Amino acid sequence: FSDDIEFSNIKDLKEKFEGATVNDILVTLLTLTIRAYLLENEPEALSGKRKLRASFPINRRKNGQSGFRDGSPHNSIGLGVFKFPLKFKS
């Protein structure tokens, strides 16, 4: 495990990369964390053709659209799949 990261630090980091979003920074940190774990514990997982993917919910509501419909919570979500780019050379 690691120390907590202040959200303000995430936002500051985002500002250093033109066009970056908070989500971009979080996914990058997650990718680097997974890669570091695998390098230390399962380096063979980074060789060959093995890939790591994760699925996650995507909010499909339009900007400003309420999360409620007729007074009840209403979600509009889709499913996204992310392929972690673990084989990069830093």
trRosetta pair geometry for C-beta under 8 A, 3 or more apart (Angstrom, degrees):
i j d omega theta_ij theta_ji phi_ij phi_ji
2 5 7.8 17 114 -39 118 95
2 33 7.6 -105 -11 -120 139 119
5 9 5.7 -110 180 69 87 130
5 10 6.4 89 134 -51 117 95
5 29 7.6 -81 5 -154 171 160
6 9 4.6 98 68 -4 86 102
6 10 7.6 -152 101 -5 51 81
7 10 5.4 -47 -156 30 45 115
7 11 6.5 42 148 -16 71 102
8 11 5.6 -53 -148 39 36 111
8 12 6.3 41 151 -22 66 104
9 12 5.5 -49 -144 35 33 114
9 13 6.3 35 154 -20 64 104
10 13 5.8 -56 -152 36 29 112
10 14 6.5 36 149 -25 63 104
10 22 5.8 60 140 -144 116 90
10 25 5.3 148 -164 108 85 142
10 26 6.8 22 -149 -64 133 82
11 14 5.5 -48 -149 29 35 118
11 15 6.8 39 152 -23 63 101
11 22 6.5 -22 -89 -94 67 105
12 15 5.9 -54 -158 28 34 113
12 16 7.4 37 147 -25 61 100
13 16 5.8 -51 -163 20 40 115
13 17 7.6 9 153 3 66 104
13 25 5.3 117 98 -132 118 139
14 17 6.6 -80 -162 46 36 92
14 20 4.9 -154 -154 106 69 109
14 21 6.6 -21 -144 169 126 12
14 22 5.6 -48 -72 -79 150 53
14 24 7.1 117 -121 61 92 103
14 25 5.1 -90 -74 -33 85 135
16 20 7.8 -5 67 32 59 144
17 20 3.8 56 90 -22 109 135
17 24 7.5 -122 92 111 138 139
17 25 8.0 161 36 -75 131 93
20 24 4.6 -126 -158 74 82 144
20 25 6.3 77 163 -48 123 88
21 24 4.7 111 51 -3 71 99
21 25 7.4 -136 97 0 45 83
22 25 5.8 -56 -156 36 37 110
22 26 6.3 34 150 -18 69 108
23 26 5.7 -55 -144 39 33 111
23 27 6.2 30 159 -17 68 107
24 27 6.1 -58 -147 39 26 107
24 28 6.3 27 154 -20 62 109
25 28 5.7 -57 -149 37 30 113
25 29 6.3 29 154 -18 65 106
26 29 5.7 -53 -146 37 31 110
26 30 6.3 32 154 -18 64 106
27 30 5.6 -52 -146 38 33 113
27 31 6.3 37 153 -22 65 105
27 82 6.9 -128 -144 -156 125 156
28 31 5.7 -53 -147 35 30 112
28 32 6.4 27 155 -15 65 107
29 32 5.8 -55 -146 39 30 110
29 33 6.2 32 155 -21 64 109
30 33 5.7 -56 -146 37 29 113
30 34 6.3 28 157 -17 65 106
30 84 7.8 -109 117 -113 94 117
31 34 6.0 -56 -147 37 28 108
31 35 6.2 27 155 -18 64 110
31 84 5.1 172 -120 -152 89 96
31 85 6.5 14 -156 51 141 71
31 86 6.9 -150 -167 -82 88 67
32 35 5.7 -55 -144 38 30 112
32 36 6.2 31 156 -20 65 106
33 36 5.9 -53 -146 35 28 110
33 37 6.4 30 154 -19 62 106
34 37 5.7 -55 -151 35 31 113
34 38 6.3 27 155 -16 66 108
34 52 6.7 -163 159 113 144 162
34 84 6.0 -36 77 -167 150 160
34 86 6.6 -82 107 -99 107 116
35 38 5.9 -58 -147 39 30 108
35 39 6.3 33 154 -22 65 106
35 46 7.3 74 -145 -98 77 128
35 84 7.7 -165 -55 157 89 121
35 86 4.9 176 -94 -143 95 84
36 39 5.7 -51 -145 34 30 113
36 40 6.4 20 158 -11 63 110
37 40 6.1 -68 -153 42 27 104
37 41 5.8 -22 169 20 67 119
37 42 7.9 12 131 28 76 92
38 41 6.5 -75 -124 57 24 83
38 42 5.1 -57 -147 68 68 87
38 43 6.7 118 148 -94 72 35
38 45 4.8 -102 -154 72 118 123
38 46 5.5 126 131 -47 127 103
38 86 6.7 24 44 -168 153 138
39 43 5.7 42 -144 -98 40 86
39 46 6.7 16 -80 -19 67 150
40 43 7.8 128 7 -57 9 87
42 45 4.3 42 126 -9 110 119
42 46 7.9 134 110 -13 74 81
43 46 5.9 -53 -167 29 52 109
43 47 7.3 43 143 -17 72 104
44 47 5.6 -58 -154 34 47 110
44 48 7.7 21 176 7 73 115
45 50 5.7 -98 -163 98 59 150
45 52 7.8 45 164 -53 116 115
46 50 7.7 -87 -84 68 12 112
46 86 5.9 -123 -119 134 91 113
46 87 6.3 152 -170 -97 86 72
47 50 7.6 49 74 24 43 107
51 83 6.1 -27 179 -152 121 103
51 84 7.8 156 -177 52 72 76
52 83 7.5 127 81 -158 50 56
52 84 4.6 -19 85 40 104 120
52 86 6.1 58 27 -20 118 138
53 81 5.7 4 -178 -177 118 100
53 82 6.6 160 -155 81 66 46
53 83 5.2 -31 -99 -98 88 63
53 84 7.1 -159 -89 2 33 79
54 81 7.3 166 84 -152 35 57
54 82 5.4 -13 59 56 84 96
54 84 7.2 53 0 -38 101 104
55 79 5.6 -1 -174 -176 116 102
55 80 6.7 156 -156 82 62 45
55 81 5.1 -31 -98 -96 76 71
55 82 7.8 166 -94 14 27 72
56 79 7.6 144 72 -156 31 59
56 80 5.3 -27 65 64 81 97
56 81 8.0 153 19 -91 71 27
56 82 6.7 11 9 -5 117 113
57 77 4.6 -20 -167 -169 107 135
57 78 7.4 133 -161 69 59 37
57 79 6.7 -45 -106 -101 49 55
57 80 7.5 74 168 17 6 89
58 77 6.2 139 67 -162 47 73
58 78 4.6 -26 62 64 108 88
58 79 7.0 -170 11 -83 95 6
58 80 4.6 88 -43 -28 119 113
59 76 7.2 66 -169 79 58 74
59 77 6.2 -42 -101 -103 37 77
60 76 4.3 -101 73 131 96 95
60 77 5.9 169 3 -108 97 19
60 78 5.2 88 -56 -16 123 98
61 65 4.2 -146 179 78 100 121
61 66 7.9 -124 -163 68 142 23
61 67 6.8 -85 -53 -88 168 65
61 75 8.0 -100 -41 -156 111 43
61 76 4.9 123 -63 50 72 116
62 65 4.4 91 57 -24 77 124
65 76 7.8 -16 113 27 142 137
66 69 7.3 150 93 -64 106 56
66 74 7.8 62 109 50 82 110
67 73 6.2 -14 143 -145 93 74
67 74 6.3 176 173 58 46 66
67 75 7.1 10 -155 -85 89 56
68 71 6.3 -4 172 -137 121 12
68 72 6.3 151 -156 73 81 25
68 73 5.9 -55 -102 -98 70 35
68 74 5.9 110 -146 13 19 94
69 72 6.2 -32 68 63 66 79
69 74 3.8 43 3 -33 107 153
85 88 5.6 46 140 -32 103 109
